[in-house]
């Protein structure tokens, strides 16, 4: 990995991520009490793009898996280690930054068959609730918007730890995963195989490998 540079980390300042939203708090949302190490993480964070990955994987032709990632996005995170239900996250992703390692395939993905990046240049995720399920596992529910269609998704988030790096930045790691049906967001393009099944699976696994930098 390259040397971290703060200039490569960008952030947005949505109202949902600017601080605690006490309207989401309640007995059902509180989950189990976090340990003191998690409490110490309370504050504003943003994703360090050079050391993180916002990616996806999907079955191709029923026999293999294609993986890709989005390289251009903004982030705003608020983590409350004492009251996890008040934690918030927002991502704004430029879909034209999709990278699967094959230029022709990337061009198809940003075209009208899939993301239609000219008409819908961004997709977003905005959290609506967070539950601490115990230990280092959280469940975050949020609204995912693709091609102007918004639907709820649920992420499993695993806390990987925190550290002060050699450059003095405090960082925390999280892994998040969920599986969606792309047809729910209007991504319906496909080709059928003679032997049955489809060329591109409707099920897509989203992966969030996050190294976050504390901003406050």
C-alpha angles and dihedrals in degrees: 000000000000127000110280117249120191089214088070093059116085131183142191124213108222118171090240091061099039094088146315119333103204093191090080094055120104142122094278093049099045098076120183121332113270122230123256092262090063092045089058090060094066110131147065120319138174131200117262099223099198090059100036137069131211100192149152140204130205136177115253124203088347092277109072143028126242117204129197143161142206113238102186119063144122125229141193121185133180116189121190108192093184095048108022091181088072094055115116138190136188130184127185110192127191103221093203087071092070112135124188095158094255117091096203092051092047089052090053092049094053092046130089095278091067129002098000089209095190092062098030108028096168140045121195142200120200119178121230103181141004128202127191104221094188138281109016098332126105135176117217122189120196148150117269115198121196124164089355091302115121124198134161121257132183123220128198107218123195118195110223100187141269136258143170105241125218090267093057098255118136110224135180129197130221134172117206130184139175137157122225137182104239091207088071087069097044096263094133104142114128147139124224122232121231091233091050133269129068136288092234121030118240089220114084125185114215118206128194113190101181133192104178127195121212112241098177 
